[in-house]
Amino acid sequence: MVLKIADEVTRATKSESANKKALTEAKVREDALVLKLSTESTRAINAESANKKALAEAKVREDALVLKMATESTRAINAESANISSIKANSVNIEKILKTQVLNGSNNTHNTRNGEKCLISNTTGNWNTANGCMAAEKNTIGSGNTSMGNGSLSSNTIGNNNTTIGNWSSSSNISGNNNTSVGLWSMSSNETGCNNTAIGFSAGPTIGNLINTTSIGGQAEVTQSNTIRLGNEQITNVSTSGSLTTGSITFPSTAGKPGQVLMTNGLGKASWVDIKSLL
């Protein structure tokens, strides 16, 4: 009986020990499963965090791309706006140029102008060319005029066939015809005179109604009609290598010898002759 009880106690002890071992093994498996679940959860959390980070980085890249596209679009819009402004400005300039080529009045033809206020009063004048601010500003019916320079021929109203080159050249001409002036302020005093030529700074008639004069040189001035003036008052010598013809007589271009005098042959030619041959 005692032996039987001892065997039962031994079996019970072994059974309890087996149960404890089974419980321990179950606990280990449970802990392993919990650890596995925890690891997988951590991995999932890390993966989710990585995904969120990747999404955030993608969002940043997307925002950067959107910003870049917006910047490029803004630049394109600004460039297009600048092009439109440039086109408008060019259109305005072209319009101004075209306006400078279309003169006031309906009866004028073949006129060309370029410059502020040039030829703005023209009504029936034809074949005029004006270049420069206020060039031929007051011209109304004058034709065949060419004015090159600011203020050149600015007072002309009815004068024809005048050619002026230089700022304020022939600026006082009103009705004079067939005049030519070249140089700053050249022929600036002429008003009604005709057939005058002035070449040089401030060269030309000092009176407004002279005719058929020629002035050559800076400040070369004439005071009478039908007069030629070479140079200004500071000129001390006029030199030429050719003979000189005045009116109907031609003088020699060489100097005579001692004892010679000039004599004309009555046919328009003068020459040196010995005095002895006349005795």
Secondary structure, DSSP 8 states (H G I E B T S, - for coil): -HHHHHHHHHHHHHHHHHHHHHHHHHHHHHHHHHHHHHHHHHHHHHHHHHHHHHHHHHHHHHHHHHHHHHHHHHHHHHHHHHHHHHHHHHHHHHHHHHHHHS-SSSS--S-EEESTTTTTT-SS--S-EEESTTTTTT-SS--S-EEESTTTTTT-SS--S-EEESTTTTTT-SS--S-EEESTTTTTT-SS--S-EEESTT-EESSTT--S-EEESTT-EE-SSS-EEES-TT------SS-EEETTEEE-SS---TTEEEEE-SSSBEEEEESGGG-
